């Protein structure tokens, strides 16, 4: 099938799409422009900002992000240290721009995180901070929380400390170019070491029973001519290696706070036995059985064997995400909580590496820096801990709704002019003859008692519910009965 592109201001469909996407801001009551008081406070904070006395600008940090990113939270440098490694990881010093109890602090607590809408980003912090003074842009002197790790030959952490310092990134790199350089054997030493350490950290993740669900990502991408398209692509290996450095930092932050008996963790319970049994049955039915007992491999190791280009294994990946539910934030002060595990990671963990885009990281960084250096934790950070879980839960829920509704809107627009046409598709979650609702996928049950499943159309990349009996992981042919942009509804039927 041809690739369908929607161009605003050219067709009726494109105008409807632009209107529907813009209406999401009102429908979801998303934050609008930054209040003048908070914006003025941010500008004043930038104008009067001073750098920390510790100077680490000699460390040749680089950033690695998507090519279009300008809100750069992290920069890294890796070097050899005997038979092991020294890792420097700089996280931008957002707290130095935000006065506790001020208008900017209040507004960031209202937002909770940066929201990514198809028609523009809604930042947690004003752009004067998030894309300029507080962003680790190449060549710019910035304040940062610099984590310094000593790793052994297996990339196990032997020591970790975090200090506030002045840093300067040398280069703004992007994932695609870095991967190409590594694959060609032409990458700089720091990037070669990122691969080396990243692969060893992946191995450690396997050993502790952690799991990285490397799903093909679906993004709503703007077109140069206007409009949007859905881009689905598997993540690059370098993204995984880079993420391992962030995970290592989050685990170190959790350990610091647990030792100090004060902080806030990102926790997630382990899957229950019923969910595990269902998942095992499904993997067997799809021809890729998982057995985690009697010499079998761990859940995380099993997921890394799956090929997302294979229809049956793609269906397993979609189902795998349902095993880990109930993620939340657990604050503590004085008494360590009973449940401290982030089960998907396989260790205690805290969000600590994205303060420009996530509120809770600002408080974690300040607490960790104080604990690491034997200093008193600022009262404002300690006092905020009980309120942070509710703030982040509400923010996460809103971000999830925005992502789902925006994707549903664009998917409907991609299909609206193709009613009656047939498409090749893969069954993501099948149905049973008795009409049992499928697990996973978008949308609700059909409500009429008839069996249905969730399918992913091959081209354009659209996921939707389809009536009919079908088996997960199989290739099918579907017919489009209807698509409505404003209601975000897609109606499909199974052919044959």
C-alpha positions in Angstrom: 0.0 0.0 0.0 1.2 3.6 -0.7 2.3 5.8 2.2 -0.4 8.3 3.0 0.5 11.8 4.0 -1.8 14.5 5.4 -1.1 18.1 4.6 -2.9 20.9 6.5 -4.3 23.9 4.6 -4.5 21.8 1.4 -7.4 19.5 1.9 -10.5 19.2 4.1 -9.0 16.2 5.8 -5.9 18.1 6.8 -7.9 21.0 8.2 -10.0 18.6 10.3 -6.8 17.0 11.6 -5.3 20.3 12.6 -8.5 21.3 14.3 -8.8 18.0 16.1 -5.2 18.1 17.4 -5.5 21.6 18.6 -8.8 20.7 20.4 -6.9 18.2 22.5 -5.3 21.0 24.4 -8.8 22.2 25.4 -10.3 18.8 25.9 -7.5 17.6 28.2 -7.1 21.0 29.9 -3.4 21.0 29.1 -1.3 23.9 30.5 -1.2 26.9 28.3 1.4 29.7 28.1 3.6 30.2 31.0 2.1 32.7 33.6 3.9 36.1 33.4 5.0 35.9 37.0 6.7 32.6 36.6 8.2 33.6 33.3 9.6 36.8 34.8 11.0 34.8 37.7 12.7 32.4 35.3 14.3 35.3 33.3 15.6 36.8 36.5 17.0 33.5 37.6 18.9 33.2 34.3 20.2 36.8 34.5 21.5 36.4 38.0 22.7 32.8 37.7 26.1 31.8 39.1 28.0 28.7 38.4 29.2 26.3 41.1 32.8 26.9 42.4 33.9 23.3 41.4 35.2 23.5 37.8 35.0 20.3 35.7 35.0 22.1 32.4 38.1 20.1 31.4 36.1 16.9 31.3 35.2 16.5 27.5 31.5 15.8 27.9 29.2 15.0 24.9 25.4 14.8 24.7 23.6 12.1 22.7 20.0 12.7 22.0 17.5 12.7 19.1 18.7 15.1 16.5 15.9 17.6 17.0 16.3 17.8 20.8 17.2 21.2 22.4 16.3 20.5 26.0 19.5 18.5 26.9 19.4 17.0 30.4 22.5 14.7 30.3 26.1 14.7 29.1 28.6 11.9 29.5 32.3 11.1 29.4 33.8 7.6 29.8 37.5 6.7 30.1 39.5 3.7 31.0 40.7 3.4 34.6 43.1 0.4 35.0 41.1 -2.7 34.1 37.8 -0.9 34.7 36.2 2.5 33.8 35.6 6.0 35.0 32.2 7.4 34.0 31.3 11.0 34.4 27.5 11.8 34.0 26.4 15.4 34.1 22.8 16.2 34.8 21.8 19.9 34.3 21.4 21.9 37.6 17.7 22.8 37.3 17.3 23.5 41.0 19.7 26.5 40.7 17.1 28.2 38.5 14.0 27.6 40.7 13.4 29.4 43.9 11.5 27.2 46.4 8.0 28.5 47.0 8.1 31.0 44.2 5.9 31.4 41.1 8.1 29.2 38.9 8.2 26.5 41.6 4.4 26.6 41.8 3.9 26.4 38.1 6.3 23.4 37.7 4.4 21.6 40.4 1.2 22.3 38.5 2.6 20.8 35.3 4.6 17.9 36.6 6.4 17.2 33.4 6.9 18.2 29.8 4.0 17.2 27.5 4.6 16.3 23.9 1.7 17.1 21.6 1.8 16.7 17.8 1.4 20.4 17.3 4.1 21.5 19.8 5.8 20.7 23.1 4.4 22.1 26.4 7.5 22.5 28.5 7.8 21.9 32.2 10.1 24.9 32.5 10.2 28.1 30.4 12.3 27.8 27.3 14.8 30.4 28.6 15.8 27.6 31.0 14.9 24.4 29.3 16.3 25.2 25.8 18.9 27.8 26.7 20.6 28.5 30.0 19.6 25.2 31.6 20.3 23.0 28.6 23.7 21.3 28.2 24.3 22.8 24.8 27.7 22.3 23.1 30.1 25.0 24.0 28.0 26.5 26.8 29.2 26.8 30.4 26.5 25.2 32.6 26.0 24.1 36.2 25.4 20.4 36.6 25.1 17.6 39.1 28.1 15.5 38.1 27.9 11.8 39.0 31.3 10.2 39.1 31.4 6.4 38.9 34.2 4.0 39.2 33.4 0.7 37.5 35.3 -2.6 37.6 36.2 -4.7 34.5 32.6 -6.1 34.4 31.1 -2.5 34.6 29.9 -3.1 38.2 29.8 0.1 40.2 32.6 0.2 42.8 32.0 3.8 44.0 29.7 6.7 43.1 29.5 10.3 44.2 27.7 13.4 43.0 28.9 17.0 43.1 27.7 20.3 41.8 30.1 21.6 39.2 30.6 23.8 36.2 30.7 21.8 32.9 31.0 22.4 29.2 29.8 19.9 26.6 32.0 19.5 23.6 29.5 18.2 21.0 25.8 17.7 20.5 25.5 14.2 19.0 22.5 12.3 17.8 21.7 8.6 18.0 21.6 7.8 14.3 25.0 9.4 13.5 26.6 7.8 16.5 25.3 4.4 15.6 26.6 4.8 12.1 30.1 5.8 13.3 30.2 2.9 15.8 29.1 0.4 13.1 31.7 1.8 10.7 34.5 1.5 13.3 35.1 5.2 13.1 33.6 6.4 16.4 35.5 8.5 18.9 37.0 6.6 21.9 34.2 7.8 24.3 31.6 6.3 22.0 33.5 3.0 21.7 33.6 2.9 25.4 29.9 3.7 25.6 29.3 0.5 23.6 31.7 -1.5 25.7 30.3 -0.4 29.0 26.7 -0.5 27.7 27.0 -4.1 26.6 28.4 -5.0 30.0 25.6 -3.2 31.8 23.1 -5.1 29.7 24.7 -8.3 30.8 24.4 -7.2 34.4 20.8 -6.4 33.8 20.2 -9.9 32.6 21.9 -11.3 35.7 19.8 -9.3 38.2 16.6 -10.2 36.3 15.9 -6.8 34.8 14.0 -6.3 31.6 14.2 -3.8 28.8 11.2 -3.8 26.6 12.6 -2.6 23.3 9.3 -2.0 21.4 9.3 -0.4 18.0 8.4 3.2 18.8 5.5 4.9 17.2 6.0 8.7 16.9 3.8 11.3 15.4 6.2 13.2 13.1 5.5 16.5 11.4 6.0 16.7 7.6 8.0 19.5 6.0 5.0 20.4 3.9 2.7 20.4 7.0 0.6 17.7 8.6 1.8 14.6 10.3 2.7 10.9 9.7 3.2 8.0 12.0 6.8 6.7 12.1 7.4 3.3 13.6 11.0 2.1 14.0 12.9 -0.2 16.3 15.3 1.5 18.7 19.0 1.6 17.9 21.5 -0.3 20.0 23.2 2.9 21.1 20.0 4.1 22.6 20.0 1.0 24.8 23.7 1.5 25.8 23.0 5.2 26.6 20.0 4.2 28.6 22.1 1.8 30.7 24.1 4.8 31.9 20.9 6.6 33.0 19.7 3.4 34.7 23.0 3.0 36.5 22.6 6.6 37.8 19.0 6.0 38.9 20.1 2.9 40.8 22.9 4.8 42.4 20.5 7.5 43.4 18.2 5.0 45.0 21.0 3.4 46.9 22.2 6.8 48.3 18.7 7.7 49.5 18.1 4.3 51.0 21.4 4.5 52.9 20.4 8.0 54.1 16.8 6.9 54.8 15.3 9.8 53.0 14.1 10.3 49.4 11.7 9.1 46.8 11.9 5.9 44.7 10.3 4.8 41.5 8.8 1.5 42.4 6.9 -1.3 40.5 5.6 -4.6 41.9 6.6 -7.9 40.3 4.0 -9.6 38.0 1.5 -11.8 39.7 1.5 -15.6 39.1 -1.7 -15.4 37.1 -0.3 -12.9 34.6 2.9 -14.8 34.3 1.0 -18.1 33.6 -1.1 -16.3 30.9 2.0 -14.9 29.3 3.8 -18.2 29.2 0.7 -19.8 27.6 0.6 -17.1 25.0 4.3 -17.4 24.1 3.9 -21.2 23.7 0.8 -20.6 21.4 2.9 -18.2 19.3 5.7 -20.6 18.8 8.3 -18.8 21.0 7.8 -20.4 24.5 9.3 -18.9 27.6 10.3 -21.0 30.5 11.9 -19.2 33.5 12.3 -22.3 35.6 14.2 -25.6 35.3 17.2 -24.0 33.6 15.1 -21.5 31.5 16.1 -17.9 31.0 14.9 -14.8 32.8 12.1 -12.6 31.6 14.5 -9.8 30.5 16.8 -12.2 28.7 13.8 -13.7 26.9 12.6 -10.3 25.7 16.0 -9.6 24.2 15.7 -12.7 22.0 12.5 -11.4 20.4 12.5 -10.0 16.8 9.9 -7.2 16.4 9.9 -7.7 12.7 8.4 -11.1 13.1 4.6 -10.9 13.4 4.2 -13.5 16.1 7.1 -12.1 18.2 5.8 -8.6 17.8 2.5 -9.8 19.3 4.5 -11.2 22.3 6.2 -7.9 22.8 2.9 -6.1 23.0 1.7 -8.6 25.6 4.9 -8.4 27.6 4.2 -4.8 28.5 1.1 -5.9 30.4 3.1 -7.9 32.8 4.5 -4.9 34.6 1.8 -2.6 36.1 1.4 -0.5 39.1 4.4 1.8 38.8 4.4 4.6 41.3 6.5 6.8 43.5 7.4 5.8 47.1 8.6 8.7 49.4 10.2 8.0 52.7 11.9 9.9 55.5 13.3 8.1 58.5 11.9 4.6 57.8 12.9 2.7 54.7 9.8 1.3 53.0 9.2 -2.5 52.8 8.8 -2.5 49.0 11.7 -0.7 47.3 12.1 -2.7 44.1 11.5 -1.5 40.5 10.7 -5.0 39.2 11.3 -4.2 35.5 14.8 -3.0 36.4 15.4 -5.6 39.0 16.7 -3.2 41.6 15.8 -0.2 43.7 15.6 2.8 41.3 14.9 6.6 41.3 14.3 9.1 38.6 17.3 11.4 38.6 18.4 12.1 35.1 15.8 14.3 33.4 15.1 17.4 35.6 14.3 19.6 32.6 11.4 17.3 31.7 10.3 15.7 34.9 9.5 17.4 38.2 10.5 14.7 40.7 14.2 14.6 39.4 14.8 18.1 40.8 14.2 16.9 44.3 16.1 13.6 44.0 19.2 15.3 42.7 19.3 17.8 45.6 18.8 15.1 48.1 21.5 12.8 46.6 24.0 15.6 46.3 23.6 16.4 50.0 23.8 12.8 51.1 26.8 12.1 48.9 28.8 15.0 50.5 27.6 14.7 54.1 25.5 17.9 54.0 22.1 18.7 55.4 19.2 18.2 53.0 17.4 21.4 52.2 14.2 21.6 54.1 12.2 22.5 50.9 13.3 19.3 49.2 12.4 17.2 52.3 9.1 18.9 52.8 8.0 18.2 49.2 8.4 14.4 49.3 4.9 13.5 50.5 3.2 15.6 47.8 5.3 14.4 44.9 3.6 11.0 44.2 0.2 12.5 43.6 1.6 15.3 41.4 3.5 12.8 39.3 0.6 10.3 39.1 -1.7 13.0 37.8 0.9 14.3 35.3 1.7 10.7 34.1 -2.0 10.0 33.6 -2.5 13.2 31.6 0.6 12.6 29.4 -0.7 9.0 28.7 -4.1 10.3 27.7 -2.5 12.9 25.4 -0.3 10.3 23.7 -3.2 7.9 23.1 -5.7 10.4 21.9 -3.2 12.2 19.6 -2.2 8.9 18.1 -5.8 7.8 17.6 -6.6 11.2 15.9 -3.7 10.9 13.4 -4.5 7.3 12.7 -8.1 8.2 11.9 -6.9 11.0 9.6 -4.5 8.6 7.7 -7.4 6.3 6.9 -10.4 8.7 6.5 -10.1 8.9 2.7 -9.7 5.1 2.2 -13.0 3.7 3.4 -13.7 0.5 1.6 -10.1 -0.3 0.9 -8.3 -3.5 2.1 -5.1 -3.6 4.1 -2.5 -6.2 5.2 -2.3 -6.4 9.0 -0.8 -8.3 11.9 -3.0 -9.5 14.8 -1.5 -7.9 17.9 -4.0 -9.4 20.3 -6.4 -12.1 19.1 -10.0 -13.0 20.1 -11.5 -16.2 21.4 -14.6 -17.8 19.8 -16.7 -16.9 22.9 -16.0 -13.2 22.4 -13.5 -12.8 25.2 -11.9 -9.3 25.1 -8.3 -9.4 23.9 -5.4 -8.2 26.0 -3.5 -5.2 24.8 -4.0 -2.8 21.9 -6.0 0.4 21.6 -9.6 1.1 22.2 -12.3 -0.7 24.2 -14.3 -3.8 23.6 -16.8 -3.7 20.8 -19.7 -3.9 23.3 -21.9 -6.1 21.1 -20.7 -9.5 22.4 -19.0 -10.4 19.2 -15.4 -11.4 19.1 -12.8 -8.8 18.1 -9.1 -8.4 18.2 -6.5 -5.6 17.9 -4.5 -5.5 14.6 -1.7 -3.4 13.3 -2.1 -2.4 9.6 1.2 -2.7 7.8 1.0 0.5 5.8 0.2 3.1 7.0 1.3 2.1 10.5 -2.1 2.1 12.3 -3.3 0.0 15.2 -7.0 -0.5 15.7 -9.7 -2.9 16.9 -11.2 -5.2 14.3 -14.3 -7.5 14.6 -13.8 -11.2 13.9 -12.2 -14.2 15.3 -8.4 -14.1 14.9 -5.3 -15.5 16.4 -2.5 -13.4 17.9 0.6 -13.1 15.7 -1.1 -14.1 12.5 -1.2 -12.0 9.3 -4.7 -11.1 8.1 -6.5 -9.0 5.6 -8.9 -6.3 6.8 -11.3 -3.9 5.2 -11.9 -0.3 6.4 -15.5 0.3 7.1 -15.2 3.8 8.5 -12.9 6.4 10.0 -13.8 9.7 11.8 -11.2 12.2 12.8 -13.1 14.1 15.5 -14.4 11.0 17.3 -11.1 9.2 16.7 -13.0 6.0 15.7 -11.8 3.4 13.2 -14.0 0.6 12.1 -12.5 -2.5 10.5 -13.7 -5.9 9.5 -11.8 -9.1 9.0 -11.9 -10.5 5.4 -12.4 -14.2 5.1 
